[in-house]
Amino acid sequence: MLSREKILEQLTRHLGELFEVPPEKVVPEARLYEDLDIDSIDAVDLVVQLQQLTPRRFKPEEFRSVRTVNDVVEGVLKLADEPVPR
């Protein structure tokens, strides 16, 4: 089962590897666009990486409302808890 800490750890790693975001900037209240300089194309790349944490495929509309690191963590947690469609 995924924990909030595991998701935040993976998110921090992906943000660092893909976009050179320093780990100390990846805090729950950090805004993706304003504080971490992530644009919409970057957000798609990030979602692709985060899909590896859960067997569910993410739909773009599920992440349209995310604005902060905490929003991403909550979104992944929610999707990880939903049953996989057959």
SEKEVEX-215568 format. One record per residue: residue in one letter; x, z, y of N, C-alpha, C, O, CB in turn; residue number from 1. Coordinates in Angstrom, 2 decimals, decimal comma. Last residue first. Glycine has a CB too. Example, Ala and Ser with C-alpha at 12.3 -4.5 7.8 and 13.67 -1.06 7.14 Angstrom:
// SEKEVEX-215568
(vose 'S'; (12,85; 7,08; -2,25); (13,67; 7,14; -1,06); (12,90; 7,87; 0,03); (13,41; 8,04; 1,14); (14,08; 5,72; -0,60); 2) (vose 'A'; (13,19; 7,80; -5,69); (12,30; 7,80; -4,50); (13,20; 7,80; -3,30); (14,24; 8,46; -3,32); (11,31; 9,05; -4,47); 1) 
// end
This chain:
// SEKEVEX-215568
(vose 'R'; (-11,75; -14,58; -3,72); (-11,40; -15,31; -4,96); (-11,98; -16,68; -4,94); (-11,79; -17,44; -5,90); (-11,89; -14,57; -6,20); 86) (vose 'P'; (-10,20; -12,75; -1,07); (-11,28; -13,59; -1,58); (-10,83; -14,37; -2,81); (-9,67; -14,76; -2,92); (-11,77; -14,57; -0,50); 85) (vose 'V'; (-9,00; -9,49; -1,29); (-8,60; -10,89; -1,28); (-9,75; -11,73; -1,82); (-10,24; -11,46; -2,92); (-7,29; -11,11; -2,12); 84) (vose 'P'; (-10,36; -6,89; 0,78); (-10,15; -7,53; -0,52); (-9,79; -9,00; -0,35); (-10,21; -9,66; 0,60); (-11,41; -7,40; -1,39); 83) (vose 'E'; (-8,46; -5,29; 3,39); (-9,62; -6,10; 2,96); (-9,33; -6,73; 1,60); (-8,18; -7,07; 1,30); (-9,95; -7,20; 4,02); 82) (vose 'D'; (-6,09; -4,11; 4,05); (-7,09; -3,28; 3,37); (-8,29; -4,08; 2,88); (-9,05; -3,59; 2,04); (-7,56; -2,19; 4,29); 81) (vose 'A'; (-4,74; -6,04; 5,44); (-4,17; -5,60; 4,17); (-5,17; -4,79; 3,36); (-5,13; -4,79; 2,13); (-2,91; -4,77; 4,40); 80) (vose 'L'; (-6,24; -6,18; 7,78); (-6,25; -7,31; 6,84); (-5,72; -6,92; 5,47); (-6,20; -7,41; 4,45); (-5,43; -8,47; 7,40); 79) (vose 'K'; (-5,59; -3,68; 8,92); (-6,98; -4,04; 8,63); (-7,05; -5,15; 7,59); (-7,82; -5,07; 6,63); (-7,71; -4,47; 9,92); 78) (vose 'L'; (-2,81; -3,95; 9,25); (-3,38; -2,89; 8,42); (-4,80; -3,23; 7,98); (-5,15; -3,08; 6,82); (-3,37; -1,55; 9,18); 77) (vose 'V'; (-2,71; -6,08; 11,07); (-2,15; -6,25; 9,72); (-2,70; -5,19; 8,78); (-3,03; -5,49; 7,64); (-0,60; -6,18; 9,76); 76) (vose 'G'; (-3,97; -4,83; 13,29); (-4,51; -6,06; 12,69); (-4,01; -6,28; 11,28); (-4,78; -6,63; 10,39); (-4,16; -7,25; 13,55); 75) (vose 'E'; (-2,23; -2,69; 13,85); (-3,62; -2,43; 13,45); (-4,25; -3,65; 12,78); (-4,97; -3,50; 11,79); (-4,46; -2,02; 14,68); 74) (vose 'V'; (0,06; -4,18; 14,60); (0,11; -3,26; 13,47); (-1,30; -2,98; 12,95); (-1,54; -3,04; 11,74); (0,80; -1,93; 13,88); 73) (vose 'V'; (-0,97; -5,52; 16,86); (-0,47; -6,28; 15,70); (-0,47; -5,39; 14,46); (-0,94; -5,80; 13,40); (0,96; -6,82; 15,97); 72) (vose 'D'; (-1,55; -3,36; 18,53); (-2,63; -4,28; 18,13); (-2,21; -5,08; 16,89); (-3,02; -5,30; 15,98); (-3,00; -5,24; 19,29); 71) (vose 'N'; (1,03; -2,33; 18,94); (0,07; -1,55; 18,17); (-1,11; -2,42; 17,71); (-1,61; -2,23; 16,60); (-0,44; -0,38; 19,01); 70) (vose 'V'; (2,08; -4,32; 20,58); (2,67; -4,11; 19,25); (1,68; -3,35; 18,38); (1,51; -3,68; 17,21); (4,01; -3,34; 19,36); 69) (vose 'T'; (-0,72; -5,97; 22,22); (0,39; -5,01; 22,13); (0,94; -4,97; 20,71); (0,35; -5,51; 19,77); (-0,07; -3,60; 22,58); 68) (vose 'R'; (-2,68; -7,86; 21,94); (-1,93; -7,84; 23,19); (-0,68; -6,96; 23,10); (0,30; -7,19; 23,81); (-2,82; -7,35; 24,32); 67) (vose 'V'; (-4,92; -9,79; 20,07); (-3,79; -8,85; 20,08); (-3,01; -8,99; 21,38); (-2,73; -10,10; 21,85); (-2,87; -9,09; 18,87); 66) (vose 'S'; (-6,93; -11,65; 19,87); (-7,14; -10,53; 20,79); (-5,96; -9,56; 20,84); (-6,01; -8,58; 21,59); (-8,39; -9,79; 20,41); 65) (vose 'R'; (-6,19; -13,48; 17,93); (-6,34; -13,93; 19,32); (-6,42; -12,78; 20,30); (-6,01; -12,92; 21,46); (-7,57; -14,79; 19,45); 64) (vose 'F'; (-6,07; -12,93; 15,27); (-4,99; -12,43; 16,10); (-5,08; -12,88; 17,55); (-4,14; -12,69; 18,32); (-3,67; -12,85; 15,53); 63) (vose 'E'; (-8,18; -14,12; 14,05); (-7,99; -12,70; 13,77); (-6,91; -12,08; 14,67); (-6,83; -10,86; 14,82); (-7,63; -12,50; 12,30); 62) (vose 'E'; (-7,97; -16,80; 14,58); (-8,91; -16,02; 15,40); (-8,76; -14,51; 15,18); (-9,18; -13,72; 16,03); (-10,34; -16,44; 15,11); 61) (vose 'P'; (-6,20; -17,70; 12,56); (-5,75; -17,57; 13,96); (-6,67; -16,70; 14,80); (-6,20; -15,94; 15,65); (-5,64; -18,93; 14,59); 60) (vose 'K'; (-6,18; -15,74; 9,62); (-6,83; -16,79; 10,39); (-6,42; -16,60; 11,84); (-6,31; -15,47; 12,31); (-8,39; -16,76; 10,21); 59) (vose 'F'; (-3,88; -15,11; 7,03); (-4,42; -14,75; 8,33); (-5,08; -15,97; 8,95); (-4,59; -17,09; 8,81); (-3,33; -14,19; 9,26); 58) (vose 'R'; (-4,41; -14,59; 3,65); (-3,97; -15,56; 4,65); (-4,64; -15,17; 5,97); (-5,84; -14,92; 6,01); (-4,34; -17,04; 4,23); 57) (vose 'R'; (-3,39; -11,74; 1,74); (-4,39; -12,50; 2,51); (-3,73; -13,47; 3,45); (-2,65; -13,22; 3,98); (-5,30; -11,56; 3,29); 56) (vose 'P'; (-1,39; -10,20; 0,70); (-1,76; -11,41; -0,05); (-2,80; -12,26; 0,69); (-3,05; -13,40; 0,28); (-2,29; -11,02; -1,41); 55) (vose 'T'; (1,04; -9,15; 3,14); (-0,26; -9,02; 2,51); (-0,62; -10,30; 1,75); (-0,17; -11,38; 2,15); (-1,35; -8,69; 3,55); 54) (vose 'L'; (3,46; -9,78; 4,25); (3,19; -8,37; 3,96); (1,89; -8,16; 3,19); (1,67; -7,08; 2,64); (3,13; -7,59; 5,25); 53) (vose 'Q'; (3,58; -12,39; 4,95); (4,30; -12,00; 3,74); (4,03; -10,56; 3,35); (4,33; -10,16; 2,22); (5,79; -12,21; 3,93); 52) (vose 'Q'; (2,47; -12,57; 7,40); (1,61; -12,89; 6,26); (2,28; -12,50; 4,94); (1,61; -12,29; 3,93); (1,27; -14,37; 6,24); 51) (vose 'L'; (4,51; -12,30; 9,22); (3,76; -11,10; 8,84); (2,84; -11,34; 7,65); (2,47; -10,39; 6,96); (2,95; -10,60; 10,02); 50) (vose 'Q'; (5,33; -14,95; 9,59); (6,23; -13,98; 8,96); (5,48; -12,75; 8,45); (5,77; -12,23; 7,38); (7,31; -13,55; 9,95); 49) (vose 'V'; (3,07; -15,97; 10,87); (3,53; -16,58; 9,62); (4,44; -15,60; 8,87); (4,33; -15,45; 7,66); (4,27; -17,92; 9,88); 48) (vose 'V'; (3,11; -14,42; 13,20); (2,01; -14,25; 12,23); (2,40; -14,83; 10,88); (2,10; -14,24; 9,84); (0,72; -14,92; 12,75); 47) (vose 'L'; (5,37; -15,52; 14,45); (5,36; -14,12; 14,05); (4,29; -13,86; 13,00); (4,53; -13,16; 12,02); (5,13; -13,22; 15,26); 46) (vose 'D'; (4,51; -18,10; 15,02); (5,67; -17,90; 14,13); (5,70; -16,47; 13,59); (6,01; -16,24; 12,43); (6,99; -18,22; 14,86); 45) (vose 'V'; (2,49; -17,42; 16,84); (2,15; -18,11; 15,59); (3,28; -17,93; 14,58); (3,03; -17,63; 13,42); (1,89; -19,62; 15,85); 44) (vose 'A'; (4,02; -16,33; 18,90); (3,05; -15,48; 18,21); (2,64; -16,10; 16,88); (2,46; -15,39; 15,89); (1,82; -15,24; 19,09); 43) (vose 'D'; (5,38; -18,55; 19,85); (6,13; -17,48; 19,18); (5,20; -16,60; 18,36); (5,55; -16,17; 17,26); (6,90; -16,63; 20,21); 42) (vose 'I'; (3,20; -19,79; 21,07); (3,89; -20,47; 19,97); (4,69; -19,44; 19,16); (4,68; -19,47; 17,93); (4,82; -21,60; 20,50); 41) (vose 'S'; (2,63; -17,94; 23,11); (1,64; -18,21; 22,06); (2,25; -18,92; 20,86); (1,83; -18,68; 19,73); (0,50; -19,04; 22,62); 40) (vose 'D'; (5,60; -15,87; 23,64); (4,53; -16,78; 24,07); (3,62; -17,12; 22,90); (3,84; -16,61; 21,79); (5,13; -18,08; 24,68); 39) (vose 'I'; (7,03; -12,82; 24,45); (6,56; -13,64; 23,34); (5,48; -14,57; 23,88); (4,54; -14,10; 24,52); (6,01; -12,76; 22,15); 38) (vose 'D'; (8,22; -10,80; 26,04); (8,44; -12,22; 26,35); (8,08; -13,15; 25,19); (8,76; -14,16; 24,97); (9,90; -12,44; 26,73); 37) (vose 'L'; (7,69; -8,16; 25,91); (8,60; -8,69; 24,90); (8,87; -10,18; 25,05); (9,65; -10,76; 24,30); (8,04; -8,42; 23,52); 36) (vose 'D'; (5,98; -7,67; 28,10); (7,15; -6,81; 27,87); (8,17; -7,42; 26,91); (9,37; -7,23; 27,08); (6,69; -5,49; 27,32); 35) (vose 'E'; (4,04; -9,82; 28,13); (4,69; -9,34; 29,35); (5,98; -8,58; 29,08); (6,99; -8,82; 29,75); (3,75; -8,45; 30,10); 34) (vose 'Y'; (3,33; -10,35; 25,41); (3,64; -11,42; 26,36); (4,45; -10,92; 27,55); (5,45; -11,54; 27,93); (2,36; -12,07; 26,85); 33) (vose 'L'; (3,07; -7,80; 24,11); (3,80; -8,92; 23,52); (4,24; -9,92; 24,57); (5,41; -10,31; 24,60); (2,94; -9,61; 22,49); 32) (vose 'R'; (3,66; -4,64; 25,42); (2,81; -5,83; 25,47); (3,63; -7,03; 25,03); (4,74; -7,26; 25,50); (2,23; -6,05; 26,92); 31) (vose 'A'; (4,15; -1,56; 23,82); (4,78; -2,77; 24,38); (3,81; -3,95; 24,29); (3,22; -4,22; 23,25); (6,10; -3,10; 23,63); 30) (vose 'E'; (3,14; 0,65; 22,52); (2,48; 0,24; 23,76); (3,07; -1,01; 24,40); (2,56; -1,49; 25,41); (2,55; 1,36; 24,74); 29) (vose 'P'; (4,85; 0,95; 20,22); (3,42; 0,62; 20,10); (2,77; 0,11; 21,37); (1,92; -0,78; 21,31); (2,69; 1,82; 19,65); 28) (vose 'V'; (7,92; -0,87; 20,77); (7,19; 0,39; 20,73); (5,70; 0,06; 20,74); (5,31; -1,00; 21,23); (7,58; 1,32; 21,93); 27) (vose 'V'; (10,57; -2,46; 20,91); (9,40; -2,60; 20,05); (8,77; -1,23; 19,83); (9,05; -0,53; 18,85); (9,78; -3,26; 18,68); 26) (vose 'K'; (12,87; -1,93; 22,27); (11,74; -2,42; 23,07); (10,45; -2,51; 22,24); (9,36; -2,64; 22,81); (12,07; -3,79; 23,66); 25) (vose 'E'; (14,73; -1,29; 20,37); (14,24; -0,20; 21,22); (13,07; -0,63; 22,11); (12,35; 0,22; 22,64); (15,37; 0,33; 22,08); 24) (vose 'P'; (15,44; -3,78; 19,23); (14,55; -2,86; 18,52); (13,98; -1,75; 19,40); (12,85; -1,31; 19,18); (15,28; -2,24; 17,38); 23) (vose 'P'; (15,31; -6,64; 21,36); (16,01; -5,42; 20,95); (15,04; -4,42; 20,31); (13,92; -4,25; 20,81); (16,73; -4,77; 22,16); 22) (vose 'V'; (14,54; -9,79; 20,24); (13,97; -8,64; 20,94); (14,71; -7,40; 20,46); (14,73; -7,13; 19,26); (12,42; -8,52; 20,70); 21) (vose 'E'; (15,12; -12,34; 19,23); (16,18; -11,52; 19,80); (15,65; -10,38; 20,67); (16,23; -10,05; 21,70); (17,11; -12,39; 20,62); 20) (vose 'F'; (13,25; -13,70; 17,78); (13,19; -13,82; 19,24); (14,21; -12,95; 19,97); (14,16; -12,84; 21,19); (11,83; -13,47; 19,70); 19) (vose 'L'; (13,74; -13,39; 15,02); (13,17; -14,64; 15,53); (13,35; -14,81; 17,03); (13,57; -15,92; 17,51); (11,71; -14,69; 15,20); 18) (vose 'E'; (14,96; -10,84; 14,73); (15,53; -12,03; 14,10); (15,03; -13,32; 14,75); (15,81; -14,24; 15,01); (15,20; -12,05; 12,61); 17) (vose 'G'; (13,25; -9,11; 16,23); (14,69; -9,19; 16,48); (15,30; -10,48; 15,95); (16,08; -11,14; 16,65); (15,39; -8,01; 15,86); 16) (vose 'L'; (10,78; -9,54; 15,06); (10,94; -9,79; 16,49); (12,42; -9,91; 16,86); (12,79; -10,72; 17,71); (10,28; -8,67; 17,31); 15) (vose 'H'; (11,37; -8,72; 12,42); (11,01; -10,11; 12,71); (11,19; -10,45; 14,19); (11,70; -11,52; 14,53); (9,57; -10,39; 12,30); 14) (vose 'R'; (11,88; -5,95; 12,83); (12,89; -6,83; 12,24); (12,62; -8,30; 12,59); (13,52; -9,02; 13,01); (12,94; -6,65; 10,71); 13) (vose 'T'; (9,42; -5,10; 13,86); (10,65; -4,92; 14,64); (11,74; -5,86; 14,14); (12,44; -6,48; 14,94); (11,13; -3,45; 14,58); 12) (vose 'L'; (7,80; -5,66; 11,65); (7,55; -6,32; 12,92); (8,79; -6,25; 13,81); (9,17; -7,24; 14,43); (6,35; -5,68; 13,64); 11) (vose 'Q'; (8,85; -3,88; 9,77); (8,94; -5,32; 9,53); (8,74; -6,11; 10,83); (9,43; -7,09; 11,08); (7,89; -5,75; 8,49); 10) (vose 'E'; (8,19; -1,45; 11,07); (9,58; -1,75; 10,69); (9,76; -3,26; 10,50); (10,72; -3,84; 11,01); (9,97; -1,00; 9,39); 9) (vose 'L'; (5,41; -1,63; 11,22); (6,20; -1,57; 12,45); (7,66; -1,91; 12,18); (8,30; -2,58; 12,98); (6,09; -0,17; 13,09); 8) (vose 'I'; (4,83; -1,57; 8,46); (4,47; -2,75; 9,26); (5,29; -2,77; 10,54); (5,82; -3,82; 10,92); (2,95; -2,75; 9,60); 7) (vose 'K'; (5,78; 0,98; 7,82); (6,35; -0,20; 7,16); (6,06; -1,47; 7,97); (6,92; -2,33; 8,14); (5,79; -0,35; 5,72); 6) (vose 'E'; (4,11; 2,60; 9,40); (5,56; 2,61; 9,61); (6,22; 1,37; 9,01); (7,12; 0,79; 9,62); (6,18; 3,87; 9,00); 5) (vose 'R'; (1,60; 2,13; 8,29); (1,83; 1,78; 9,70); (3,34; 1,67; 9,97); (3,79; 0,77; 10,68); (1,18; 2,83; 10,65); 4) (vose 'S'; (1,96; 0,85; 4,97); (1,80; 1,94; 5,92); (2,06; 1,40; 7,32); (2,66; 0,33; 7,50); (2,77; 3,13; 5,60); 3) (vose 'L'; (0,45; -0,76; 2,23); (1,20; -0,84; 3,47); (0,92; 0,37; 4,35); (-0,21; 0,84; 4,46); (0,85; -2,13; 4,22); 2) (vose 'M'; (0,83; 0,00; -1,18); (0,00; 0,00; 0,00); (0,88; 0,00; 1,25); (1,90; 0,68; 1,31); (-0,94; 1,21; -0,01); 1) 
// end
